Amino acid sequence: MEVVTGAMGSLLPKLDELLMGEYKLQKGVKEDVESLQREMKSMNAALVKVAEVPRDLLDNQVIIWADELRELSYDMEDVVDNFLVCVEGSESDVIADSNKLKWLVGRMANLFTKGKTRHQVGNAIRDIKNRAQEVAGRRDRYRVDDVANPAGKQNFDPRVLALYKHQKELVGIENARYELTKRLRDGPKQQQHKMKIVSIVGPGGLGKTTLAKAVYDRIRTQFEYTAFVPVGRNPEVKKVLRDILLEVDKKLERFGDVAILDEKQLIDKLRQLLENGRYLIVIDDIWDLKAWEIIKCALLDNNHGSRVITTTRILSVATETGDIYKLKPLSQHLSEELLYTRLFGGKDKRPFDQPSEVSNKILQKCGGLPLAIITIASLFAGKPMEDWSKVLNSIGFGSGDNNTDVENTRKILSFSYYDLPCRLRSCLLHMSIYPEDYLTLKDMLIWQWVAEGFVSEEPGASLFETGERYFNELLNRSMIQRVKHPGYCTIYACRMHDIVLDMICSLSKEQNFVTILDSNEEHTPSQCNARRLAVQKRVAPQSNMSMPKLRSCYATMCDPNAVSSLSNFQVLRVLAMEKCSFQEDHPYHLEHLGRLPQLRYLSLGRTRISKLPEEIGNLKFLQTLDLNGTNIEELPQSIGLLRKLKCLRADVEGVYINVSNWIGSLTSLKELHLSIVDKSYILVKELSKLTELRVLTFVCTYTGVDECWKKTFVDSVCNLRKLQILRPNFSFTEEHMMVFESVRCDYWEGYKPSRQLRDLVIIAGSFSRPNKRYYRPRLCVILPLLDISEPGLSVSMVKIRHGQRVFLALLESIFLLG
């Protein structure tokens, strides 16, 4: 909902929280907050209606009003958050101080600070209330709630063009057409007379409609009744049924009574007509299962060997529709053939022998998407080859391009975007912060969404679990591409198709959602009011321009000097600096880190920074701290003050961190990744206090670790009853390789896994050259020691693969690696 409704999704619950008695607002201020809350709820309802209409179909006055209200919601949330930070932060500081005299002084200062803060928030709320009333007045004056398509704008669906392509224009479709035809034809002999449904699934622009039409044209003569009917995003089911009926029996067009039939009558008419004949029907572009269920009622199985083909972008719809056929992107060879056919009339007619650097870049950008290749080819057609590079750099699939093919392609892609629920649009647009071909880690992406406020509280689910469902839905709708971990066979990351990235970058820019500065962009004065800033692959130093409204700063593969000083960011919630080239003697502006009290997410991943300031303990609202890939060898003691921390990543290959006994005070932790050098019993006992943990990965060198220490570790883990993922790794050094036979794994005896555990990876040792003579039997001895007597837990498979992995299925999966 963030895209159009701004911060409304997270603001309204915070206004509820502000009205709670414990904050003791002055009576007049409380009344202002209540009035503002009512107004905001009313305007939010109007904004939700606006969000359902594509931006290019909205009246300009509606767009201006929605943008103004979005900015107002951001400012309001900043005021509320500042108040909550001041009140809660000062209270925690006083509680943490055990000295009575200091406590008394702190208490007096705290009361003064609270009173001053309440006075300031009262003035700010009155100011915003006045602004809200002005915005509400414009809403009434200009009838903003009326968001219907303006007269004169045509809602033409460019996918219709795919139905009328000549066979000579179809490149790279032969294999898919053969496979799909074979899928429709083949099957057990006794099932040949039964109706078969095959669903083609894939992202927009991949050629699903084109393939369905090609197969339809090839085999339609084998059937008595045929129909090819599009459905679309917002179908009128009665019209779809009527279209099927009129295509199946064209004689009915002469009679006007078809137009007056309701859904039930149309279904009955179709069933009666299809009952005694073999039919082939294509239902193109299904988005909604409810619509399909109604349409399916008309497609009776009449034991005549009828066939139905459906197409959809949504995997869950395809799963419920029929046998799935996943359409794949074109190979490099077929992509080249399609490009050169569109440009020169054939691959053999190109004016050069080998693909040029520019043509390779074109194909890389298109990623095997036929629609993208055809569109880009139309831009290059008729232009001299020396201009190709300039044309390529100017290509984008956002709005504002006057080329008809580009506009049609953008529209086809945007159908998927506008079909997303509002909350998922925010999550998708947020991914414009990453450059092309960037591998985005799933878990960190979800924690970013949580910190940004995109993820709403849902009964019975944590914020991360809800965010994970959002992630899976984007996969399901083919908006992002899954990346599986080579070792664990789980989805651990994602990528985005370049063409989709172009589209969401354009939408982000239009709606002031993300301001992107890359190596080619210059900072302009208008960008100082950006709410989110993404700095990509930038080396040029950035002027210290004040950005008082900046909520999120993402820097990827940059020189840190390309980002303004942290002292310029007053309401920053997210700071992510990934793969940035920190210098040991000049670690950016981290000395100002403690002055960012609203910070929720901090990532310094793969920056090789070596030290964190002690002031990090001031970040009372910090939820995620990512230090993966840094050179940090000791964490500040003050991290123990971060009571709201939910995710801590401090696992670095080859770098082991000293962790003090404060780890047990982080009782809100849901996810913990550690590589430690500290072998104290206190540390592993502290782990037992982290009862909210969902994920625990733990790397510790074998040196100095005795069996009693490991047993203590297992006892602590037994106390973590919400664990879903457990990956302990007691790694071996070279000198232990020859004595591996004496290494025992008895410390796992009696371990009772959490009922929620779905993934256990026990890494018993890591060698540069594994000694397989000792390797296999030593791992197997672990298996009988796991206590799986609890209901719901079962061992279903044990498999040894080349002496390198023992795989044990426990719930979903348990791995034992060496």
Secondary structure, 3 states (H helix, E strand, C coil): CHHHHCCHHHHHHHHHHHCCHHHCCCHHHHHHHHHHHHHHHHHHHHHHHHHCCCHHHCCHHHHHHHHHHHHHHHHHHHHHHHHHHHHHHHHHHHHHCCCHHHHHHHHHHHHHHHHHHHHHHHHHHHHHHHHHHHHHHHHHHCCCCCCCCCCCCCCCCHHHHHHHCCHHHCCCCHHHHHHHHHHHHCCCHHHCCCCEEEEEECCCCCCHHHHHHHHHHHHHHHCCEEEEEEEECCCCHHHHHHHHHHHHCHHHHHCHHHHHCCHHHHHHHHHHHHCCCCEEEEEEEECCHHHHHHHHCCCCCCCCCCEEEEEECCHHHHHHHCEEEECCCCCHHHHHHHHHHHHHCCHHHCCCCCCCHHHHHHHHHHCCCHHHHHHHHHHHCCCCHHHHHHHHHHCCCCCCCCCHHHHHHHHHHHHHHHCCCHHHHHHHHHHHHCCCCCCEEHHHHHHHHHHHCCCCCECCECHHHHHHHHHHHHHHCCCCEEEECCCCCCEEEEECCHHHHHHHHHHHHHCCCCEEECCCCCCCHHHHHCCEEEEECCCCCCCCCCCCCCCEEEEECCCHHHCCCHHHCCCCCEEEEECCCCECCECCCHHHHHHCCCCCEEECCCCCCCCCCHHHHHCCCCCEEECCCCCCCECCHHHHHCCCCCEEEECECCECEECCHHHHHCCCCCEEEEEECCCCHHHHHHHCCCCCCCEEEEEEECCCCCHHHHHHHHHHHHCCCCCCEEEEEEECCHHHHHHHHHCCCHHHCCCCCCCCCCEEEEECCCCCCCCHHHHHHHHHCCHHHCCCCCCCCCEEEEEEECCCEEEEEECCEEEEEC
